[in-house]
């Protein structure tokens, strides 16, 4: 495979802090690489240098293969809020506009929407559209899943899996990484290490590398002890040929002190939370409308002691608003327990005083050290911290309050994978009630006992199980509908005998539906509704498949693609609505 990118001898520092020094690597056509490193070690800086947005301190060399097209997705999308989506991302290139129109429809957006009216996740969808519409050969992406809801993450995931593009990205989403990437690049202590394979293989090979490094360090220490004995025993020999040996001694001493200690965080200090009473938060017929949009409609639920609830739903559907009503709103339908001590990690974060030091924000050196803030960072001003380091510091201020109700709104955004693993271990041992809003599927699967699914139009449904179980349930439903649809088509083609088989199959499905309805005690009207939904979903699935085939066919008929894209988005919306109603009836 041809080399798409050759990097040699590039460096970056901020003040006295060296992020990376004289690093180099090669990326070949078809590589899909995830860059992993702790927050504050220069991941974003490296991407910006490769994309031509910044420069290496040491000059160096960055060579892309001639004539390949490059697209860059930054963490923060720069845009004019008063623009429509079309004004912001349409370039006048006919092919790119066609691509953008199709992708926008698939992501549930319209070119006429004003950017100021969009949620953070919807803005990220616009940024994703702009990048993908370029149909570039080489994609550079910085945290592409930040702020995206799970449907959009899965859309991007499937797109990149099918695409023949070359990819270099930073991500904290472990499911996304494993399903998209074939290589992991680690930046560690200013150097670069390459690992082929998935995240589990990376962890195994990294541990092996560190063990070998530390074993080598121990050998160096043994040599150093012998050299130290020579230094002490022959003070008069420090001249002539012995000078080289003295210099070698100091080199050995420096290497011997460079053992690799993997810093770990013990969060047992945070786990002594305040005693939790029997009443947490009770919701009874809670309803809420904002700007004419129904966010919550007659929601009734009593949160329990020690339960772990995941909250999922599309961008802009009202999840963060729901948390505000639960935790601080004075509204009919919400009652809070008197013993609650709430720790609330908000999606928007908090406003630090930029001139405060790390030690000013958290004046406890023991806890700072436990949470991966080394001693030399204590005097650093907040203004100098990376986005991930600021998030980690904010998370520490929440956990150190020792809450008995911990509410985390998108906690995985901007945190590195090392910190996420540590946070997960802490939360598994957390002695209180946990409510998590997140689009990180790995995070949900490890931590949530059940999900509150925001379905739209104010409807919130309870699903017992993790996110993967929920998605499997929906996929099984869709697969069942496709089988029924296929059986119906085959039956309709035959003669009277085939017609007889159709009747038999229909009778069988009818009997199954009736048995299920009796078991669940559905009313006659609900039985008919359930049957109608199943039939409609089968029709929609067939139409959706037909449109997907058309849109993937490379047509350049703008009007046809525009209409097909709009219809595709409408079908997806209707299918989501029908599936949630099917789930409600099936319960």
N, C-alpha and C positions, 0 to 999 in steps of 0.2 A: 504494500500500500504506500502511496506517495506521502511524504511528510508535508502536512499542512502548516505546521508552525514549528520554528526552531528558536528557542530562547537561550541566550548565553549571557552570563555575567551581569545580571541586573540586581539592583540593590535599592532599598528604601529605608529611610530613618525619619523619625519625627523628634527633633531635638536630640537628646542623648539616647533615645530609645531606638535600637536597631530592630526593624521588623524582619528583614531578610537581607542577606549579604552574599553577593556574587553567585546567585543561583542560576541554574539552567535546566532545561528539559526539552523534550520533543513530543509533539502530538501528531499522530498520523491520521489520514483520512479514515473516517468511520469510528474513531475513538469516541467514547462517551465517558467523560472523566468527571468525577466529583472531587472537589478540593475540600479537604478537612483540616481544620486547625482550630485551636482555642480562640475565643474572642480576643481581639486586640493584637493579633500576631500578623496582620497585614493581608488577609484574604481579599478584602475589597480593594485595597491599594494595588495588589497584583493584577486583579481583573481590569482595573482602570488603566493600568500601564499597558496591558495587552491590547485594550480597546482604543488606545491612543488618547485617552482622557487625562493621562498623567504621564510623568517621565521618571525614568530610573535615575537614581542619584549618581550611579557609577557609569552612566552611558549604557554600555552593553549592546546587545544585538537582539532585535525582535524581527524575525523574517517569516512572513506568511507566503504561501504559495501564490504565485501571480494569478490574478484574475478570479480568485475565489471571493465570494460575497460574504461579508461579515456583519452580523447583527449583535447588538449589545443591549441586554436588559439590566438596567441599574436597579438597586434596591428602591430608590425613591424616584418616581416618575415625575418629571418636570412638565407642567402643563398650565395653560391659562384657564382658570375656572369658568370664564364667561364663554369659552368656545363650546361648540357642539363637538361630539366625537369626530364627526366628519371633518370639521375644520382643523381639529388637532392632529389627525393622523393620515388623512388622505393627501397624497403627494402629487396627484396628477398623472401618475403612472397607471395606465389602464389595467394592466394585469394585477398590480398590487392592490388597486381599489377593489377589483373582483375578489381577490383573496380576502381582503379585510372585511368586505361585506358578508362573505360567507362565514368567516370565523366569528364576527360579531353576532350573527344570527344564532350560530351554534352555541355561543356563550350567553345568549339571552339579552343582547343589547341592540339598540337601534342607533344608526348614525346621527339621527336628529336629536338625541338626548344631550342635554347640557351637562358638562362635566361637574359643575357645581351642585347638581342634583344627585350625584352618585355617591354611594358609600365607598369606604376605603377599598373594600374587596372588588367593587365594580370598577373603580379606577385602575386597579391592578389588572383586571381583565382587559381593559383598553390597552394598557402597556403591553400585555402579552399578545394581543391582536396585532399591534403595530410591529412587534418583532417578528411574529410568524408570517405576517403578510409579505414580508420581504423575500421569503423563500430562500433564505441565505444558506450557503454551504457550511458556514462555521458560526455556531451560536455561542455567545459568552453570556452567562446568566448569573446574577447575584441574588440568591434567595428567591427563586421564582415562585415558590408556593406561599410566601408570606402574604397574609391577608386574604388569600383565596379560600373560598368555601370548597367542600370536598368534591362536589360535582365538577367544579372548574379544575381542581387538582387532577382529578381522574381524566378529564378531557385532555389536559396538557400532557399528562403521563402517557396516554394512548397515542397522542400525536407524535411525541418524541420516540416512542417505541417503534412506530411504523416508519418514521422518517429515516432517510439515509444521511442526514446531516451529521457533521462532526460537532461535538458538544464539550464545553468546558464550563462547569458551573460550581457554585457554592450552594449547598443546601443543608438544612438540619433535619429534613424529613426523611427518616430511614426507610419507610416503605417506598417513597418516590425514588430514592437513591438506588435501592435494590432492583426496582422494576425498570429503570431507565439506563443506568450506568453499567459499564463493563470493567471499569478501572477506577481505583481510588488513589488520589495523590494526597499525601500528607505533608504539610509544612510543620516542621518540628525543630525548634532551637535554631532557626535560620537556615535549615537545610530541607531538601525535598526528597521524599521517598515514594516509590511507585509500587502499588499492589494490584495485581490482576484479580478479578473476581468480585464477590459481593462483600457486604459490610461484615458479616461473620468471619469471612476469610481474612479481611483486613485486621480485625481484632486479634485473631490468632497469630498472624504473621508479625504484627506489631509487637505483641508480647514476646515472640521469639527474638525479634531484633533487639529489644530492650534487654532481654536476658543475656544475649550474646555480648552486648555492649558492656553490661555490668560485670560479666565474667572476665572480659578483657581488662576492665578497670582493676579488678582484683589482682590479675597478673602483674599489671603495672605497679601496683602498690607493693607487691613482693620485691620487684626489682628496685623500687624506690627505697625500701628498707635497707637493702644491701648497699646502695649508693650512699645513703645517709650514714651508714657505719663507716664507709670509706672517707667521707667528708670529715667526720669527727676524728677518725684515727690518723689522718695524714694532713694536718693543717699546713705543714711546710711544703707540701707537694703542689700547692696551688699556683703553679707557674708552668711555663713551657707547654709541653704536650698535654698536661692535665687540664688546661683551660677548657678544651672541648668537652671534657667529661663533666666539668662543673656546669657548663651551659646545658648539657644533656640532662643533668640532675634537675635543673630548674624547669626544663621542659617536661620531664617526668612528673615532677611535683604538680604542675598545672594539670596534666592529664589525670593524675591519680585523684585529684580533688573533684574531677568532673564525673562523678557517678550519676546515674540516671535514677532519680527518685520520682516515682509517679505520685504526684500529690493527690490525695484522696480527701474526701469530705465526710466527716462523721457528723450527722445532723441530729444525734440523740439529744443535744442541748436544746433543740427547738421542740422536741416532742412532748415535753411536760406541759401540755396545754391546760387551760383553765377548765374546771369541772363543767361538764355539759349536762344541762337539765333535760327533761323528757320532751319539752316543747321547743322545737327549733323554729321553723317558719310554717305557718298554716295559710294556705290559700283557699278561699271559698268564693266561687263564682267571680273570680277576678277578670275584669274586662278593661281594655285600654285602647283608645283610638288617638292617633296623632295625625294632624293635617288630613283628616278624612280617611286615613288608612287604618284598618282594624289590625292591631298588633296582637292582642290577646282577646279571646272571646270565651267567657264563662269557664275559666280554668279553675279547677278544684284539685288540690293536692296538698298533702301534709308531708313536709320533709322530715325524715327520721334521723335518730341518733346514729352516727357512724356510717351512714349510707354514702355511696360514691356515685354521683349523678353526672353523666355527660350530657351536654346540651349541644345539639347540632341543628343546622338549617342553613339556608342560602344566605349569601351576603345581603345585608340590608333588610332582613326579615324581622328584626326586632329583638335579637338575643341579648345584646348589651342593655337595651331599654328595659327588658324583663328583669335583668339583674338590679338595675337601679330601682325599680319598683319594689323588688324584694328587700333590698338592703337599706334604702334611705327614703323611699317615698312614703308620704302619709296619704294612703289611698284605701278606700273601702275594699275589703276582701283580702287584706294581708295582715296577719298577726305574727309578731316575733316573740320568741321566748325571752324571759328576763335574764337568763344566765348566759346569753350569747356574748361571745367576744369575737368579733368579726375581723378576719384578715382578708382584705380585698385587693387583689392584684388587678389593676385596671388596664384595659387594652391601650389606652392613650398614655399610660405611665403617669409620672408626676413631674412637676417642674422643680428641678434642683436649682439651687443657687450655684451658678457656674463657677464662682470663685471659691466655693467650699472645696475642701480637700476630701478625699475618700474617708479619712479619719474623722473629719467634721460630721459627715453624714452618718457614719456608724462608729461611734467612739469606743469600740470594743475590739481590741487587736486580736483577742483569741478567736472571736467569731469571724472576723475578716480573714484570718489565716485559714480557718476551716472552710471558708467559702471561696477559696482559690484567689484571694487577694494577697500577693506576697508583700513582705515588709517594705520593699522599695517602692510600692505603689501607694502607701499610706499618705505621703505628702502630695500626691498628684491631684491637681484640680479636676473637678468634674468635667470641665470644658475639654480636657485632654483625653477623656475616656472614649473608647469606641462605642457604637450603638449597643453591641452585645454586653460590654462591660457596664454600661449604664443600667441596662435591664437586669443584669445580675446583682448589681448594688441595690436596685429598687426591690427585687425579689427578697433580698436579705432583710431589708427594712420591714417587709411584710411578715416574714417568717419569725423574726426575732420578737414580735409582739406576742407569740405563743397563743394564737387564736384557737378556739374550739370549733369555729365554722370558717373554713378556708374556701374562698371563692377566687378562682383563677380565670380571667378573661383573656384568652389567646396567650397563654404563658410561653408557648414555644417560639413565638416570633422573635428573631434576633438572638436567641440563645444558641450557643454551640452544642454539638452533640454530647460532648463530655459533661457539660452542665446539665443537659436534659436527662442523661442517664442517672446522674446524682439526684436530681430533683425527683425522678420517678421512684428511686429507692426510698427516699424520704417519705413521699406520699403514700407508698405502700404500707408504711409503719405509722402513718399519721393517726393520732387518737382523737378523732373528731369527725364532723360531717364535711364532706368534700363536694363542691360543685365546680365543674370544669366546662368552660366554653372553649372548644378548640376544633381545628380542622386537621390536627395531627392524628392520623389513624392509628399509628403505633401507640401513641400516648393514650388514646381512648381504649384501645384493646387491653392494655396493661392495667388501667386504673378504674374504668367505669363498670359498675355492676349493671346499670341500666341506662337508657337514653331517654331524654325528653326531646322528641323530634318536632321542630317547628315546620309545619306543613304549608303555611300561608293562610291568609284570610282569618288569622287569629286562632287557628286550630293547632293544639299542642297534643301530641300523642306519646304515650309511654310505651317503650319497647324494652323488654327484659333481655339483657345480653349486651355484648360489646358491638363496636361498629362493624367489624368483619361479619359477625353473625347477622346484623341488620341488612347489610348489602347482599349477603348470600340469600337471605329470605326474599328480597326483592328480585334477585336474579332468578331464583327458583320459580317465582311467580311468573316472570316473563317467559321463562323456558316452557312452563306448563301451557301458557297461552299460545306460544308458537306451535307446540305439538297439537293442540286442539285445532288451531287454524289449519295446519297441514292436513290433519285427518279430515277436516270438513271439505277442503279442496279436493282431496283424493276421492272422497265419497261422492261429491257432486258430479264427477266425470263419468261415472259408470252407468250401467243400464238399471233395470229394475232391481237386479240382485245387488248392485252397488248401492241403489237407493235404500234397499232393505238394510244393508250394513250401516248406512248413514243413520237410519232410524234407530238401529240397535245401539250405535255409538252415542247418538243423542240421548236415547233412553238411559244408557249407562251413566253418561255425564249428569243427566237430570237426577237420576237416583242418588249419585254421589253428592250433588249439590243439595238435594232434599235432606239426605242423611246429615250432612254438615249443618244445614240450617236447623234441623230438629235438635241436633246436639247443642247448638248455640242458641236455640230458642228464638230464632228470627221470626219476625212477623211475616205475613204473606207479602206485604209491600216491600219489606227488606229482602225477601227471597228474590222477588222479581228484579229489584235494583241490583242485587249481586250478580244475577245472570246477565243483566244488561251491561254491567261494567265489564265482565269477563269477555263478552262479545265485542264490546267497543275497544277494549285494549288489544285484542287480536287484530282488529281492523287497523288500529293506529300503528301497531308494530309492523304490519305489512306495508303500510304507506311510508313509514319512517325508513324501512329498509330500501324501498324503491328510491326515495329521495337521496339517501346516502350514496347509492350507486350512481345516481345522476350527478351529484355534486363532486364525486370523485372521478368523474369521467373526463375532466379537462375541457369542458365546453367553454366557449368564449362568448356565448350569448348572454349579455349583461342582464337583459330583462328577465330571461328565463331563470338565471341563477339568483337574481334578486327575489323573484317570486318564490322559488324553491326554498331559499334560505329562510324567508319569512314564514313559510308554511312549516318548515322543519322546527323552527323555534316554537311555533304555536302547538305543534304536535307534542313536543317534549313537555311543554307546560301542562297540556291536557292530560298526558300520561301520568305525570307526577300527581296531579289532582286525583285522577281515577285510582291510582295505586294506593294512595293514602286512604281513600274512602273504602277500597277493598280491604285494606288492613283493618280499618275500624270495624267493618262488618264481620270480618273473620275472627276478631277477638271474642 
